[in-house]
């Protein structure tokens, strides 16, 4: 490996799979470059971290924290999906919308600490049916605004769901104390 480091940043390596040969050349002097056998495969840390933080369940990339025993609301801000997971299996999926820049939805692992089927916001005086509170005043709930305007709007930090039947179905099954995982991945 010491010879490869000396060749510098312009190193070009080609490995022939099946033959097992490895050749290394620099763009400056391809004639005198030595041929060496590889000693180790180096995997970038960034790639390793990405593979350990999520798992594919069905067709959904879920954070590994969602795959524990029990019921989990797994909420991916990047894919804009809420996946209801039971014992590591995706059971229900719904479109989700999140907070605006000034009122972002917090990332992290939380627990449902309160449920309210017919909640009305005391700050914004808006209906929040099927609310499942997980962090301060932030909750997962149905949003008629999300249903009407789609992603052209945003919440004040809550996770909005536009399918009333799906959120009602999930609400009926989630218990106080169940895990909520909010992440961007």
trRosetta pair geometry for C-beta under 8 A, 3 or more apart (Angstrom, degrees):
i j d omega theta_ij theta_ji phi_ij phi_ji
1 4 5.5 -54 -159 35 47 114
1 5 6.5 49 148 -22 73 101
1 39 5.6 -88 -45 42 97 131
1 40 7.1 -10 -73 30 131 102
2 5 5.8 -53 -152 32 35 112
2 6 6.6 35 152 -20 66 105
3 6 5.7 -56 -153 34 34 113
3 7 6.9 42 150 -30 64 100
3 24 7.6 139 118 69 105 146
3 34 6.0 -58 179 60 148 132
3 36 5.8 154 68 -48 138 153
4 7 5.8 -48 -157 20 36 116
4 11 6.3 66 -166 -137 79 156
4 13 7.6 11 -134 -78 120 128
4 24 5.9 -114 -107 -135 87 168
4 36 7.1 -119 -51 61 95 147
7 10 7.3 -112 149 69 86 72
7 11 4.5 90 107 -87 122 104
7 24 6.3 -137 -33 149 170 122
7 26 5.1 -159 -169 -67 100 108
7 33 7.1 48 -116 -131 128 106
8 11 6.4 163 75 -35 48 89
8 26 6.8 49 51 -119 99 125
10 26 5.1 68 97 -157 106 85
10 27 4.7 -96 171 20 123 102
10 28 6.4 85 91 -15 154 93
11 24 6.1 -18 -160 -167 101 107
11 25 7.8 142 -151 78 55 33
11 26 6.2 -46 -93 -95 51 71
12 24 7.3 154 77 -155 48 58
12 25 5.6 -23 62 68 97 80
12 26 7.3 141 14 -114 84 23
12 27 6.6 86 -16 -56 120 81
13 22 6.9 -5 -169 -171 102 94
13 23 7.5 168 -150 87 58 46
13 24 5.1 -19 -103 -105 82 83
14 22 7.6 169 85 -150 49 52
14 23 5.8 -7 59 59 93 89
15 21 7.6 170 -154 89 51 51
15 22 5.1 -13 -108 -106 79 84
15 38 6.5 -5 -105 -30 123 139
16 19 4.1 -7 114 46 120 119
16 20 7.2 -34 82 27 86 20
16 21 4.8 15 39 55 119 90
16 22 7.6 -148 18 -73 74 42
20 37 7.7 3 155 -136 89 104
21 35 7.6 -29 -171 -172 96 121
21 37 7.9 -88 -140 -104 39 75
22 35 7.4 142 89 -172 59 77
22 36 6.3 -44 95 90 109 58
22 37 5.5 114 35 -134 116 35
22 38 4.6 142 -68 -30 166 88
23 33 7.6 89 175 112 86 118
23 35 5.1 -39 -113 -121 78 90
24 33 5.9 -133 101 168 67 123
24 34 7.2 7 61 76 99 63
24 35 7.3 154 26 -118 71 40
24 36 6.2 -12 11 33 119 98
25 29 8.0 -143 -169 92 82 49
25 30 4.5 27 -170 -129 132 76
25 33 4.2 177 -115 36 60 166
26 29 5.6 25 69 45 110 70
26 30 7.0 -144 64 -74 53 53
26 33 5.9 170 7 -85 75 123
27 30 7.4 0 -133 -57 23 94
29 32 5.3 -20 149 39 117 99
29 33 6.6 149 104 -46 79 85
30 33 6.0 -43 -151 2 36 121
38 41 7.0 42 158 -68 135 67
43 47 6.0 -111 175 76 91 118
43 48 5.4 96 124 -58 118 107
44 47 4.8 85 71 8 93 104
44 48 7.1 -165 95 -7 48 88
45 48 5.5 -59 -148 39 37 112
45 49 6.1 38 156 -23 71 105
46 49 5.9 -55 -149 33 28 110
46 50 6.6 28 154 -20 62 105
47 50 5.8 -54 -149 33 32 111
47 51 6.6 25 157 -15 65 106
48 51 6.1 -61 -151 37 31 105
48 52 6.5 20 156 -13 66 111
49 52 6.0 -65 -147 39 31 104
49 53 6.3 22 161 -20 67 114
50 53 6.3 -64 -144 33 27 106
50 54 7.1 -27 176 25 61 104
51 54 7.6 -89 -145 53 23 73
52 64 7.2 -43 159 -19 54 149
53 63 6.4 -37 161 -139 79 75
53 64 6.2 -132 -170 4 30 106
53 185 6.6 -125 118 -133 118 163
54 61 5.0 29 163 174 135 93
54 62 6.3 160 -157 83 83 32
54 63 5.6 -55 -101 -100 77 38
54 64 6.3 -139 -100 -33 20 76
54 185 5.5 -164 -64 137 136 135
55 61 7.4 165 81 -153 25 57
55 62 5.8 -26 64 65 75 84
55 64 5.5 86 -13 -90 106 77
55 67 6.2 16 44 -49 140 146
56 59 7.5 -18 -171 -139 99 20
56 60 7.1 152 -153 79 58 37
56 61 5.6 -33 -94 -96 69 63
56 62 7.6 132 -115 17 18 76
57 60 5.5 -25 67 67 79 91
57 62 5.1 -4 15 8 116 128
57 66 8.0 -116 3 101 146 120
57 67 7.2 176 -61 -94 136 104
57 83 7.7 132 76 159 122 153
57 85 7.3 49 101 -117 165 118
57 88 7.0 -159 -115 170 138 67
57 89 6.9 -175 -175 -131 125 36
57 90 5.0 142 121 -25 115 106
58 90 4.9 -83 9 41 133 134
60 76 7.8 -173 -172 -4 102 146
60 79 7.6 167 -144 105 84 168
60 81 6.8 -127 -131 107 119 153
60 83 5.3 118 163 -85 165 152
60 90 5.6 113 33 -84 135 154
60 93 6.9 -167 -69 -101 141 130
61 76 7.3 101 82 -113 82 158
61 79 7.1 149 49 -37 97 144
61 185 6.7 -118 124 125 116 89
62 66 4.5 -96 172 62 117 140
62 67 6.6 124 109 -53 127 92
62 74 5.2 -2 -142 171 108 154
62 76 7.5 -115 -112 -55 51 122
62 83 6.2 -94 -95 67 113 149
62 85 6.8 87 -141 -72 156 146
62 90 7.3 -165 -51 -70 138 106
63 66 5.1 104 67 -11 76 102
63 74 6.5 -171 36 -152 91 105
63 76 7.5 171 -23 -87 95 91
63 181 5.4 -142 67 148 133 138
63 183 4.7 92 -60 28 143 157
63 185 6.2 106 -77 50 90 137
64 67 5.6 -50 -162 20 52 118
65 68 7.0 -16 -177 -20 47 108
65 72 8.0 174 126 -152 70 147
65 109 5.7 -106 168 -90 148 123
65 179 7.8 -142 151 166 93 138
65 181 4.8 156 98 -115 112 143
65 183 7.8 131 41 -38 121 139
66 72 4.9 167 -151 121 68 147
66 74 3.7 34 -123 -99 140 127
66 83 7.2 51 -175 82 152 112
66 85 5.1 97 166 23 101 159
66 179 7.9 -180 -120 112 50 124
66 181 5.1 -122 -73 42 83 147
67 72 7.9 -72 -43 27 18 157
67 85 7.1 -82 -92 165 43 149
67 88 4.5 44 -159 -117 77 88
68 72 6.6 110 50 -56 88 135
68 88 7.5 170 45 -65 11 82
68 179 6.7 61 57 13 127 163
69 87 5.6 7 -137 -115 58 73
69 88 7.6 -26 -86 -25 42 93
70 86 7.5 -85 147 -145 25 58
70 87 6.9 98 -1 -70 18 62
70 178 6.6 -167 153 -131 114 81
70 179 6.8 101 98 7 121 108
71 84 7.3 -17 -163 -173 91 88
71 85 7.4 147 -157 84 43 56
71 86 5.5 -13 -100 -104 68 77
71 173 6.7 -176 -127 138 147 97
71 174 6.1 -174 140 -114 142 62
71 175 6.9 114 47 22 142 87
71 178 4.5 -35 87 -139 104 130
71 179 7.3 167 96 35 56 77
72 84 7.6 158 81 -158 51 44
72 85 4.5 -16 62 64 99 104
72 86 7.8 -177 22 -77 71 34
72 178 6.8 -160 -88 171 34 95
72 179 4.5 -22 -113 80 84 106
72 180 7.3 162 -164 -90 65 26
72 181 6.2 10 -179 2 115 107
73 82 6.2 -21 -170 -166 91 105
73 84 6.2 -22 -106 -104 61 67
73 85 7.9 180 -85 22 14 80
73 112 7.4 89 3 -55 128 110
73 132 7.1 147 -42 103 159 145
73 134 7.6 -118 62 -73 135 148
73 140 6.0 -121 -177 -27 157 162
73 170 7.4 83 -102 178 103 131
73 174 6.7 11 -50 -107 111 137
73 178 7.1 89 -11 122 90 113
73 179 7.3 -165 29 103 66 56
73 180 4.6 -8 62 -116 108 77
73 181 7.2 177 87 27 57 61
74 82 7.2 139 76 -164 51 51
74 83 4.5 -27 70 66 107 93
74 84 7.5 179 23 -87 82 16
74 85 5.1 42 -11 -8 124 121
74 181 5.2 -2 -119 60 63 108
75 81 7.6 -167 -144 98 47 47
75 82 5.0 -12 -104 -108 81 77
75 83 7.8 -171 -76 24 36 64
75 96 6.1 -166 -148 -178 97 177
75 140 7.3 -149 -77 -92 139 122
75 159 5.6 -66 -141 -122 150 152
75 180 6.9 8 0 -175 117 86
75 181 6.6 175 28 88 72 55
75 182 4.6 -17 74 -106 115 70
75 183 7.3 137 83 23 64 60
76 79 4.4 21 109 38 127 100
76 80 7.3 -60 96 -9 79 16
76 81 5.3 10 51 55 104 83
76 82 8.0 -172 23 -82 67 32
76 83 7.3 29 -4 -1 105 105
76 96 8.0 134 58 47 56 133
76 183 6.3 -25 -112 75 59 80
76 184 7.3 105 -167 -122 62 28
76 185 6.3 -91 -139 60 101 64
77 80 7.0 22 -165 -79 33 53
77 96 7.9 -87 -102 101 48 121
77 98 5.6 12 -127 -41 100 158
77 105 6.9 179 -95 73 123 122
77 107 7.4 -79 -7 -87 137 98
77 182 6.9 56 -39 -179 104 85
77 183 6.8 -145 10 102 93 30
77 184 4.4 -43 62 -93 112 78
78 184 4.9 102 -43 -167 95 67
78 185 5.7 -164 10 42 137 9
80 95 6.2 9 136 -160 98 73
80 96 5.4 -162 -178 65 60 73
80 97 6.9 20 -154 -84 109 47
80 98 7.7 -123 -118 -12 81 100
80 151 7.4 -23 -145 -97 159 124
81 93 5.8 -19 -168 -165 115 99
81 94 7.2 141 -158 74 65 39
81 95 6.7 -53 -104 -111 59 37
81 96 6.0 125 -142 12 7 104
82 93 7.1 155 82 -155 55 48
82 94 4.8 -13 58 61 103 91
82 95 7.8 11 16 89 86 10
82 96 4.5 107 -30 -56 93 127
82 140 6.7 108 -122 -144 151 132
82 159 6.5 105 -77 160 125 133
82 161 6.3 -52 20 -93 144 111
82 170 7.8 0 128 -101 127 172
83 90 5.1 -52 -173 -129 118 103
83 92 7.4 160 -158 84 47 49
83 93 5.2 -12 -106 -103 73 81
84 90 7.5 101 71 -159 50 58
84 91 5.1 -62 100 64 95 98
84 92 4.1 13 39 53 120 95
84 93 7.5 -139 18 -67 75 37
84 94 7.9 45 -19 1 99 100
84 170 5.0 -152 -76 -119 145 111
84 173 7.3 79 -178 79 142 132
84 174 7.7 -110 -133 -64 116 101
85 88 6.6 6 175 -120 112 10
85 89 6.5 154 -156 71 73 31
85 90 5.7 -40 -99 -93 78 49
85 91 6.7 152 -115 5 23 89
86 89 5.9 -29 68 61 70 87
86 91 5.0 37 7 -34 107 136
90 93 6.5 17 177 -58 118 100
92 166 6.1 162 175 -159 122 97
92 169 6.4 178 -116 103 160 122
92 170 5.8 -147 83 -75 148 99
94 161 5.0 18 138 -146 139 113
94 162 7.7 176 176 43 101 64
94 163 5.3 -137 -138 42 107 117
94 166 4.5 158 -88 124 120 145
94 167 6.5 90 -131 -62 172 77
94 170 7.3 -88 -11 -24 137 142
95 146 7.9 179 109 160 107 123
95 161 7.0 132 77 -145 60 61
95 162 5.6 -17 77 31 113 109
95 163 6.8 107 32 -13 90 104
96 140 8.0 -51 -125 -135 118 98
96 159 5.3 -22 -160 -173 118 96
96 160 6.6 136 -161 71 58 53
96 161 6.0 -30 -101 -88 69 69
97 143 6.9 -81 51 50 121 150
97 146 4.9 -168 17 -119 140 124
97 151 6.1 -171 -109 -108 112 65
97 153 7.1 46 168 84 152 79
97 154 6.6 -149 162 -123 107 46
97 155 6.2 132 112 -22 93 100
97 159 7.5 143 68 -164 44 48
97 160 4.1 -21 60 61 98 111
97 162 7.3 66 -8 -40 113 101
98 104 7.3 15 150 -158 111 61
98 105 4.2 -94 -159 2 104 132
98 154 6.8 -21 91 -151 49 89
98 155 6.3 -91 173 33 22 107
98 157 8.0 -7 -179 -150 71 24
98 159 6.3 -15 -100 -109 70 63
98 160 7.5 -145 -62 19 25 85
99 103 4.6 -121 -167 111 116 73
99 104 4.5 151 89 -141 124 20
99 105 4.3 163 5 -35 104 69
99 138 7.9 -60 -50 -117 127 115
99 154 6.1 60 -178 167 24 107
99 155 5.1 -65 -86 78 54 84
99 156 6.2 -4 -125 144 95 14
99 157 4.0 26 -87 -91 137 37
99 158 7.0 115 -67 27 88 38
100 103 5.2 47 52 44 84 85
100 104 7.3 -99 83 -72 34 52
100 154 3.8 119 -66 104 80 148
100 155 7.3 -163 -18 65 74 37
100 156 7.3 -16 18 -103 98 39
101 104 6.6 -1 -147 -62 25 94
103 154 7.8 144 66 129 99 115
103 155 7.3 -113 107 112 117 62
103 156 4.4 -45 142 -163 158 54
103 157 4.6 -94 160 -47 93 88
104 157 6.5 44 93 -112 23 77
105 138 6.3 127 -135 -148 74 137
105 155 7.2 52 -62 69 105 119
105 157 5.4 140 -87 -166 55 52
105 158 7.0 -47 -98 91 105 6
105 159 6.0 81 -131 -68 147 76
105 182 6.2 -124 142 -173 108 147
106 135 5.2 -108 55 122 133 160
106 136 8.0 94 -2 20 141 114
106 138 6.4 -161 20 4 100 167
106 157 7.3 24 -14 -165 79 104
106 182 6.5 96 97 79 56 143
107 182 5.1 -139 -126 107 45 91
107 183 5.6 77 -150 -104 105 44
107 184 6.5 -65 -95 -10 134 88
108 135 7.3 104 63 -89 120 145
108 181 7.9 -120 117 -142 31 51
108 182 6.2 11 41 54 49 93
109 179 6.6 -26 -167 -161 93 102
109 180 7.3 149 -161 81 45 54
109 181 5.4 -11 -107 -105 74 76
110 134 4.1 98 114 169 139 100
110 135 5.0 -94 -105 -58 152 96
110 179 7.5 133 79 -161 44 53
110 180 4.4 -23 70 65 93 105
110 181 7.8 179 26 -77 68 32
110 182 7.2 15 8 2 112 103
111 134 6.8 179 83 -141 22 80
111 176 7.9 62 151 176 99 55
111 177 5.6 -17 -178 -148 124 32
111 178 6.7 146 -155 73 75 29
111 179 6.1 -45 -101 -99 68 43
111 180 6.6 166 -103 12 14 89
112 115 6.6 26 168 -60 122 91
112 132 4.9 -44 -129 180 120 100
112 133 6.8 106 -156 68 64 49
112 134 5.6 -47 -93 -88 50 83
112 174 5.9 108 -31 160 169 118
112 175 7.2 150 72 98 132 36
112 176 5.5 -124 109 -125 96 42
112 177 6.6 -36 63 22 82 23
112 178 5.0 16 17 54 117 82
112 180 6.1 109 -53 -35 73 114
113 133 5.7 -61 60 98 82 98
113 134 6.8 134 6 -117 84 31
113 176 6.5 48 -153 -155 20 95
113 177 7.9 76 -96 -66 47 44
114 131 7.8 -4 110 119 89 103
114 132 7.8 168 88 -155 49 40
114 133 4.3 7 59 43 94 123
114 176 6.7 28 -86 -114 24 113
115 131 6.8 159 -156 92 47 65
115 132 5.4 -8 -106 -106 82 68
115 133 7.4 -150 -74 15 34 79
115 171 6.9 135 -157 -160 122 90
115 174 7.1 157 -91 97 132 103
115 176 6.2 -119 -10 -66 101 88
116 119 3.7 83 104 -60 126 105
116 128 7.6 52 86 94 110 102
116 131 4.6 -3 59 61 88 112
116 133 7.5 38 6 -21 101 106
117 129 6.8 -2 168 -159 53 72
117 130 6.2 8 -139 -85 54 48
117 131 7.7 -137 -71 29 10 72
117 171 6.9 112 -108 160 77 143
118 127 7.8 -48 -167 -151 64 95
118 129 6.2 -7 -111 -113 46 75
119 127 7.7 125 89 -166 54 51
119 128 4.4 -37 90 75 102 101
119 129 7.2 174 39 -91 71 23
119 131 4.0 -19 22 7 142 142
119 139 7.4 20 72 77 161 172
119 141 7.0 -90 57 -115 120 148
120 125 6.7 6 167 -153 104 44
120 126 7.0 -178 -157 88 70 24
120 127 5.7 -37 -105 -101 78 50
120 128 6.7 160 -103 18 23 83
121 124 4.3 5 107 50 143 85
121 125 6.1 -81 80 -26 86 14
121 126 5.0 14 26 47 121 71
121 127 7.9 -96 2 -39 84 7
121 128 5.7 91 -45 -23 86 122
121 137 8.0 75 -135 179 94 121
122 125 7.6 26 -149 -72 18 58
123 137 7.2 45 -3 -178 134 162
123 156 7.4 -145 98 120 133 165
124 156 6.2 -176 -46 -13 145 152
126 145 7.8 -17 -167 -21 142 127
127 144 7.1 37 71 3 117 118
128 131 4.6 47 130 -70 108 118
128 139 6.4 80 169 77 136 136
128 141 4.3 19 -178 145 86 166
128 142 7.5 144 -171 57 42 64
128 143 7.8 -10 -121 -85 63 72
128 158 7.1 -122 -132 -131 125 169
129 141 6.3 141 71 -175 40 101
129 142 4.5 -22 74 50 96 119
129 164 7.4 17 91 -135 136 99
129 167 7.7 109 106 108 91 130
130 141 5.5 151 81 -141 70 68
130 142 5.0 71 39 -11 115 101
130 161 7.8 -58 89 55 128 127
130 164 7.8 155 -1 -150 140 67
130 167 4.7 127 104 137 155 107
130 168 5.7 -115 -86 -86 142 54
130 170 7.8 87 174 71 130 89
130 171 4.1 -108 -153 -63 102 151
131 139 4.3 10 -162 157 92 153
131 140 7.4 145 -151 73 45 46
131 141 4.2 -13 -93 -87 65 123
132 139 5.8 148 68 -164 39 90
132 140 4.7 -12 56 53 101 95
132 141 7.0 174 17 -67 63 70
132 171 6.5 -156 -49 -113 111 79
132 174 5.7 4 -117 103 148 151
132 180 7.7 161 126 -78 114 133
133 137 7.3 -62 -135 -151 113 27
133 138 7.1 120 -149 83 68 43
133 139 4.4 -48 -89 -91 56 101
134 138 6.2 -53 61 99 80 92
134 139 6.6 135 7 -112 76 45
134 140 6.9 42 -10 -13 122 91
134 180 4.2 -39 -134 43 149 160
134 182 7.8 138 107 -27 145 119
135 138 4.5 -4 68 53 87 117
135 180 7.9 -128 -27 86 95 136
136 157 8.0 -28 81 134 117 147
137 157 7.1 77 87 80 89 133
137 158 8.0 -71 128 -68 76 93
138 157 4.7 -94 -95 133 102 103
138 158 5.5 178 -150 -94 64 53
138 159 7.4 67 174 -11 97 78
139 158 5.2 -14 57 -130 63 108
139 159 7.3 -116 114 35 36 79
140 158 7.1 162 -90 -177 23 87
140 159 4.4 -21 -106 71 72 115
140 161 6.6 44 178 -24 87 115
140 167 7.5 -162 144 -139 96 109
140 180 7.3 -163 -24 -128 123 132
141 158 6.0 -28 29 175 101 137
141 159 7.5 126 18 75 56 66
141 160 6.9 -31 73 -114 68 51
141 161 6.8 -156 106 24 22 94
141 167 7.0 83 -167 -178 30 145
142 160 7.7 37 178 -161 18 67
142 161 5.5 -57 -99 74 48 91
142 162 7.6 99 -153 -117 69 16
142 163 8.0 -106 -121 78 94 31
142 164 5.1 50 -136 -109 142 72
142 167 4.6 180 -68 71 89 154
142 168 7.6 11 -54 -47 134 77
143 146 3.8 73 89 5 116 108
143 147 6.7 176 99 -10 64 80
143 155 7.0 -112 -89 -86 153 107
143 158 7.8 147 -66 100 122 124
143 160 3.6 -17 -3 -152 144 111
143 161 6.6 134 12 50 84 40
143 162 6.4 -46 65 -86 84 60
144 147 5.4 -50 -150 36 39 115
144 148 6.2 33 153 -16 68 108
145 148 5.8 -59 -144 42 30 106
145 149 5.7 -16 173 21 69 114
145 153 5.5 -72 150 81 112 166
145 160 7.3 -67 70 -147 93 150
146 149 6.8 -69 -119 57 21 79
146 150 6.9 54 -173 -115 56 16
146 153 6.7 -125 -88 65 56 116
146 155 8.0 -17 -60 -60 114 96
146 160 4.2 159 -46 144 145 130
146 161 7.1 149 81 92 153 12
146 162 4.2 -125 118 -79 104 94
147 162 4.3 148 -79 -159 65 91
147 163 7.8 136 -97 -66 103 33
147 164 7.5 -8 -72 -34 145 94
149 152 4.6 -105 167 62 98 105
149 153 4.6 69 97 -14 139 114
150 153 7.7 131 76 18 39 83
150 162 7.5 6 -107 -89 49 159
155 158 4.3 -110 169 55 147 79
155 159 7.3 -123 23 -68 161 11
155 160 5.0 175 -59 -33 123 109
159 182 7.3 -143 -67 -106 130 121
161 166 6.7 -127 169 87 129 106
161 167 4.3 140 93 -71 144 126
163 166 4.0 40 105 19 119 116
163 167 6.4 147 86 -14 67 86
164 167 6.1 -60 -142 42 30 104
164 168 6.1 32 159 -21 66 109
165 168 5.8 -57 -146 37 27 111
165 169 6.3 30 154 -22 63 108
166 169 5.6 -56 -150 34 31 113
166 170 6.4 27 154 -14 66 106
167 170 5.6 -51 -144 40 35 110
167 171 6.0 44 153 -26 66 106
168 171 5.5 -50 -143 35 29 117
168 172 6.6 34 156 -24 61 103
169 172 6.0 -54 -155 29 28 112
169 173 7.0 9 153 -6 59 112
170 173 6.0 -74 -156 43 34 103
170 174 6.0 28 157 -23 75 111
171 174 6.2 -52 -132 33 28 106
174 178 5.1 -122 -159 43 82 152
175 178 5.2 115 58 -34 68 107
